[in-house]
Amino acid sequence: MNPLLRTASAVALLGVGMPAFAEDAQPSHPAVKPEALPVTFHRLEQGNLRFTKGVARHPAQTIAVRNALASEQHPHAIVVACSDSRVPPELIFDQGLGELFVVREAGNELEPLAVASIEYGVANLGVRLIVIMGHESCGAVKAGLATPDGQSTGSPNLDALVSSVKSNLSDVHLTDADRHDPKVVKAAHANVDAVTRQLTERSALLKAKVDAGELAIVSAIYSLDTGHVEFWHTEGLAPAAKPATTATEAAGAH
């Protein structure tokens, strides 16, 4: 039985109503070119809502979809996320094959190859929405806060990561409570803000797209506890109109 149907059946037996969701647009075929920005953003919001409520649809994972994607891809959004194993964008946003172009780096750090990957998604795949998504309790952010200036981690590569995070936080006022917060909430937000700003500073291609109104870059933080994604820098991405209620849905409401 479909997992969603099992969940619905179990809830019905308990006598508890299922949560009401504002339906997102019907998932498009993976080979369909990217959609309007507000529609894409709404799709991610609704997918995350389903994920947090435990009623994910797990879309676009059929053999037919996989076959269609063998020759082309047109993802709707780019998600720049941390490498943390607890933060998989496809699951968090309840998206399927071919729907997200994902770039993952510890601490969301933007080394040149990561920027090049993002540019490829925009220039070659036509993606118009980028989400820079950090998360609470980020190990890279914690390392940046905990490592004294001038002290090596013992690895040049890790030193570069820590140095980058420390630079991102250098102009942010963090209290002792902020620095010792197990979830590093304020510091994680500040790190995402810095990465969001740096993306257009490091890529003339992306800046030109943003300036022309052809690309939006939003910031986000994922909560490990609740599964909820908080967005900001979302100007111009008003929620998409709710699809018209079908006759079947209307009948079921009575």
C-alpha atoms as one frame of an Amber mdcrd trajectory, in Angstrom:
protein
   0.000   0.000   0.000   1.118   3.536  -0.719   2.847   5.014   2.421   0.568
   8.071   2.293  -2.520   5.842   2.224  -1.188   3.846   5.160  -0.650   7.091
   7.084  -4.149   8.312   6.249  -5.676   4.980   7.297  -3.803   4.978  10.596
  -4.864   8.522  11.371  -8.479   7.702  10.513  -8.431   4.765  12.934  -7.177
   7.070  15.654 -10.040   9.464  14.962  -7.705  12.347  14.164  -8.203  14.578
  11.116  -5.473  14.800   8.525  -3.795  18.237   8.265  -5.121  20.487   5.527
  -2.643  21.564   2.885  -2.819  24.235   0.239  -2.271  22.149  -2.849   0.672
  23.015  -5.015   0.493  22.853  -8.776   0.524  19.428 -10.337   4.147  18.260
 -10.580   5.290  18.800 -14.120   6.969  16.172 -16.227  10.737  16.212 -15.593
  11.390  17.139 -19.209   9.260  20.297 -18.971  11.332  23.468 -18.795  11.530
  25.434 -15.510   8.398  27.252 -14.413   7.639  30.766 -13.146   9.591  31.802
 -10.046   6.611  32.117  -7.654   5.347  28.694  -8.727   8.744  27.089  -8.095
   9.086  28.751  -4.706   5.545  27.678  -3.757   6.386  24.124  -4.843   9.327
  24.042  -2.429   7.300  25.530   0.434   4.503  22.990  -0.037   6.937  20.108
  -0.378   8.607  21.089   2.893   5.207  21.377   4.574   4.368  17.820   3.527
   7.758  16.642   4.783   7.325  18.269   8.196   3.856  16.736   8.581   4.994
  13.255   7.589   2.831  13.054   4.463   5.497  13.321   1.753   4.407  12.205
  -1.723   7.846  11.064  -2.925   7.066  12.279  -6.472   8.839  11.623  -9.767
  10.503   8.340  -8.817   8.881   5.982 -11.319  10.559   4.024 -14.071   8.844
   6.266 -16.646  10.300   9.391 -15.053  13.750   7.828 -14.851  13.589   6.907
 -18.530  12.451  10.406 -19.516  15.377  11.934 -17.660  17.951   9.730 -19.356
  18.257  12.175 -22.260  17.591  15.577 -20.670  17.011  17.481 -17.440  15.255
  20.728 -16.587  15.376  21.106 -12.788  13.161  23.761 -11.237  15.586  25.025
  -8.588  19.185  24.926  -7.416  19.701  24.175  -3.733  23.088  24.984  -2.229
  23.142  22.922   0.943  25.544  21.658   3.573  27.078  18.199   3.177  25.549
  17.116   6.504  23.896  13.700   6.135  20.797  14.970   7.950  20.061  17.646
   5.350  19.077  15.988   2.028  17.294  18.651  -0.076  15.286  16.208  -2.191
  13.682  14.745   0.932  13.308  18.031   2.819  11.417  19.579  -0.112   9.676
  16.336  -1.138  10.985  16.496  -4.701  11.832  13.720  -7.109  14.275  12.853
  -9.849  15.201  15.749 -12.113  13.486  18.424  -9.996  16.398  19.858  -7.998
  19.968  20.657  -9.020  21.851  20.208  -5.748  25.280  21.556  -4.797  26.508
  20.439  -1.368  29.534  21.756   0.490  30.287  21.657   4.222  29.068  24.949
   5.664  27.658  25.957   2.235  31.091  27.327   1.381  31.511  28.630  -2.175
  34.759  27.316  -3.548  35.240  27.902  -7.314  33.971  24.513  -8.489  30.797
  24.955  -6.446  30.196  28.354  -8.055  30.851  26.813 -11.469  28.266  24.115
 -10.769  25.690  26.758  -9.865  26.513  28.745 -12.999  26.047  25.605 -15.083
  22.597  25.050 -13.623  21.566  28.604 -14.459  23.265  29.085 -17.824  22.825
  25.598 -19.286  19.740  24.206 -17.566  17.712  27.409 -17.323  17.197  27.346
 -13.545  15.777  30.626 -12.217  15.675  30.030  -8.448  18.618  29.397  -6.130
  18.133  28.483  -2.470  21.114  28.858  -0.129  20.114  26.512   2.704  22.077
  26.231   5.913  20.917  24.370   8.990  20.880  24.539  12.752  23.627  22.672
  14.636  25.970  22.994  11.650  29.321  21.385  12.407  31.238  23.693  10.091
  29.793  26.769  11.800  30.577  25.287  15.213  34.161  24.661  14.114  34.466
  28.244  12.920  33.287  29.486  16.301  35.375  27.098  18.390  38.734  27.223
  16.584  41.012  29.988  17.930  42.531  32.362  15.389  45.830  30.995  14.077
  45.239  27.459  15.315  45.373  24.662  12.754  42.945  21.776  12.609  45.795
  19.578  11.402  44.557  19.578   7.794  45.087  22.363   5.244  41.732  21.558
   3.685  39.860  21.778   6.979  41.814  24.926   7.813  40.460  26.491   4.611
  36.889  25.561   5.576  37.232  26.931   9.106  38.880  30.102   7.817  36.040
  30.680   5.387  33.373  30.272   8.074  35.283  32.529  10.467  35.474  35.179
   7.745  31.725  34.910   7.176  31.099  35.583  10.859  33.760  38.236  11.396
  31.403  41.232  11.120  28.527  39.661  13.038  27.880  40.582  16.669  27.648
  37.279  18.507  27.190  37.158  22.255  28.696  34.423  24.422  25.240  32.844
  24.452  25.177  32.887  20.638  28.615  31.282  20.453  27.719  28.530  22.906
  24.239  27.887  21.552  24.159  24.138  20.695  22.097  24.951  17.614  24.267
  27.990  16.650  21.074  29.592  15.334  22.280  33.176  14.954  25.683  32.143
  13.603  24.124  29.720  11.096  21.806  32.465   9.820  24.755  34.849   9.506
  26.777  32.271   7.583  23.933  31.773   5.106  23.582  35.542   4.683  27.288
  35.819   3.902  27.185  32.985   1.357  24.092  34.480  -0.301  25.863  37.824
  -0.669  29.105  36.240  -1.900  27.426  34.275  -4.672  26.775  37.314  -6.863
  30.078  38.897  -5.793  31.951  35.874  -7.122  29.937  35.312 -10.276  29.361
  38.018 -12.865  27.100  35.611 -14.728  24.751  35.182 -11.767  24.805  38.868
 -10.865  23.779  39.806 -14.396  20.864  37.358 -14.224  19.722  38.744 -10.865
  20.028  42.343 -12.065  17.934  41.479 -15.135  15.204  39.936 -12.993  15.845
  36.516 -14.514  17.157  34.858 -11.342  16.203  34.932  -7.655  18.466  33.897
  -4.791  16.821  33.198  -1.440  18.265  32.269   1.939  17.022  29.455   4.143
  17.697  27.593   7.380  16.622  24.017   8.051  15.630  22.881  11.537  16.885
  19.404  12.359  14.231  19.077  15.062  11.101  20.102  13.201  12.071  19.606
   9.559  10.851  23.136   8.829  12.695  25.399   6.388  12.668  29.119   7.198
  13.104  31.360   4.130  14.129  34.994   3.843  15.192  37.329   1.010  12.025
  36.227  -0.763  10.964  39.569  -2.207   8.852  39.137  -5.326   8.120  35.484
  -4.669   4.485  35.829  -3.604   2.677  32.530  -3.042   1.262  31.043  -6.208
  -2.506  31.107  -6.570  -4.197  28.061  -5.127  -5.451  25.807  -7.945  -9.199
  25.768  -8.469 -11.056  23.142  -6.437 -12.119  20.193  -8.539 -15.602  18.725
  -8.448 -14.229  15.626  -6.694 -12.503  17.738  -4.022 -15.645  19.812  -3.531
 -17.744  16.700  -3.102 -15.302  15.322  -0.545 -15.532  18.501   1.508 -19.168
  17.833   2.386
